[in-house]
Amino acid sequence: MAQVTVGENEGIESALRRFKRQVSKAGIFADLKRLRHFETPMEKQKRKAQAKRRRRN
């Protein structure tokens, strides 16, 4: 879970920017998009192969 603590003299805009960056790094939006619609077995296989290639490099 992404969590950001706002500093005393920190603006809300910079805290929101940090939160968005953490969410994108954690892959939360990608998971939401993936779970929103049914994924065929072939699509699942392609996604896993792509992730495997990304991890290998």
Backbone as JSON, one array per atom type, in Angstrom:
{
  "sequence": "MAQVTVGENEGIESALRRFKRQVSKAGIFADLKRLRHFETPMEKQKRKAQAKRRRRN",
  "N": [[0.83, -1.17, 0.0], [0.61, 2.17, -0.87], [1.92, 4.94, 0.81], [2.09, 8.19, 2.13], [3.64, 10.62, 4.09], [2.95, 13.86, 5.05], [5.09, 16.56, 5.31], [5.91, 19.18, 7.71], [6.34, 21.8, 6.57], [5.67, 21.28, 3.98], [4.08, 21.41, 0.85], [0.77, 20.48, -0.29], [0.67, 19.78, -2.93], [3.22, 18.79, -3.64], [3.33, 16.56, -1.99], [1.24, 15.07, -3.04], [2.28, 14.59, -5.57], [4.48, 12.96, -4.89], [3.03, 10.79, -3.85], [1.63, 9.87, -6.14], [3.81, 9.03, -7.68], [4.78, 6.91, -6.11], [2.6, 5.17, -6.24], [2.55, 4.56, -8.97], [5.03, 3.27, -9.23], [4.6, 1.05, -7.63], [2.81, -0.32, -9.14], [0.06, -0.33, -8.98], [-2.03, 0.85, -10.47], [-1.76, -0.53, -12.86], [-2.48, -3.11, -12.08], [-5.16, -2.64, -11.4], [-6.26, -1.95, -13.91], [-5.83, -4.35, -15.22], [-7.43, -6.13, -13.78], [-9.93, -5.16, -14.23], [-11.28, -6.04, -16.52], [-12.22, -9.16, -18.12], [-9.68, -11.53, -18.63], [-8.33, -13.36, -21.19], [-7.01, -16.73, -21.43], [-4.84, -16.76, -23.23], [-4.07, -14.05, -23.32], [-3.26, -13.76, -20.69], [-1.07, -15.48, -20.64], [0.64, -14.18, -22.46], [1.09, -11.78, -21.05], [2.41, -12.71, -18.76], [4.73, -13.79, -19.93], [5.86, -11.49, -20.95], [6.39, -10.08, -18.6], [8.25, -11.78, -17.5], [10.34, -11.52, -19.33], [10.96, -8.83, -18.85], [11.85, -8.95, -16.21], [14.13, -10.5, -16.52], [15.93, -8.9, -17.88]],
  "CA": [[0.0, 0.0, 0.0], [1.39, 3.41, -0.95], [1.6, 5.83, 1.93], [2.93, 9.39, 2.14], [3.42, 11.52, 5.23], [3.17, 15.25, 4.65], [5.95, 17.28, 6.23], [5.36, 20.41, 8.3], [6.38, 22.92, 5.63], [5.52, 20.73, 2.63], [2.79, 21.69, 0.23], [-0.02, 19.31, -0.63], [0.97, 19.41, -4.32], [4.42, 17.94, -3.68], [2.99, 15.29, -1.36], [0.43, 14.36, -4.01], [3.21, 14.16, -6.61], [5.2, 11.81, -4.34], [2.08, 9.68, -3.76], [1.41, 9.36, -7.49], [5.02, 8.34, -8.08], [4.82, 5.65, -5.38], [1.54, 4.31, -6.77], [2.96, 4.05, -10.28], [6.13, 2.32, -9.03], [4.06, -0.17, -7.04], [2.04, -1.03, -10.16], [-1.32, -0.46, -8.52], [-2.93, 1.17, -11.58], [-1.67, -1.62, -13.83], [-3.3, -4.19, -11.55], [-6.57, -2.26, -11.52], [-6.64, -2.07, -15.31], [-5.82, -5.77, -15.57], [-8.53, -6.81, -13.11], [-11.2, -4.54, -14.59], [-11.93, -6.83, -17.56], [-11.83, -10.57, -18.18], [-8.44, -11.77, -19.37], [-8.32, -14.7, -21.77], [-5.78, -17.45, -21.09], [-3.75, -16.35, -24.11], [-3.62, -12.74, -22.85], [-2.55, -13.99, -19.43], [0.2, -16.09, -21.0], [1.46, -13.12, -23.05], [1.46, -10.85, -19.99], [3.42, -13.35, -17.91], [5.97, -13.89, -20.7], [6.41, -10.14, -21.03], [6.93, -9.77, -17.27], [9.44, -12.61, -17.34], [11.39, -10.87, -20.13], [11.33, -7.6, -18.16], [12.64, -9.3, -15.01], [15.39, -11.08, -16.95], [16.84, -7.83, -18.33]],
  "C": [[0.89, 1.24, 0.0], [0.94, 4.35, 0.16], [2.6, 6.98, 1.93], [2.59, 10.21, 3.37], [3.8, 12.92, 4.79], [3.99, 15.94, 5.73], [5.29, 18.58, 6.71], [5.27, 21.55, 7.3], [6.21, 22.46, 4.19], [4.13, 21.03, 2.1], [2.07, 20.41, -0.16], [0.28, 18.84, -2.05], [2.18, 18.49, -4.4], [4.15, 16.59, -3.03], [2.15, 14.44, -2.32], [1.3, 13.82, -5.14], [3.99, 12.93, -6.15], [4.3, 10.59, -4.25], [1.84, 9.04, -5.13], [2.61, 8.56, -7.98], [5.11, 6.97, -7.4], [3.79, 4.67, -5.92], [1.95, 3.73, -8.11], [4.1, 3.05, -10.15], [5.62, 0.99, -8.47], [3.22, -0.95, -8.04], [0.58, -1.19, -9.8], [-2.29, -0.19, -9.66], [-2.92, 0.06, -12.63], [-2.52, -2.8, -13.37], [-4.79, -3.88, -11.67], [-7.05, -2.4, -12.95], [-6.76, -3.54, -15.7], [-7.04, -6.48, -14.99], [-9.9, -6.27, -13.51], [-11.99, -5.39, -15.6], [-11.43, -8.26, -17.52], [-10.59, -10.7, -19.06], [-8.45, -13.2, -19.88], [-7.02, -15.41, -21.37], [-4.59, -17.05, -21.95], [-3.2, -14.98, -23.69], [-2.81, -12.87, -21.57], [-1.15, -14.54, -19.7], [1.15, -15.04, -21.59], [1.96, -12.15, -21.98], [2.55, -11.44, -19.11], [4.76, -13.48, -18.63], [6.65, -12.54, -20.78], [7.04, -9.75, -19.69], [8.22, -10.56, -17.03], [10.62, -12.0, -18.1], [11.89, -9.6, -19.44], [12.21, -7.89, -16.95], [14.03, -9.8, -15.39], [16.4, -10.01, -17.33], [17.21, -6.89, -17.25]]
}
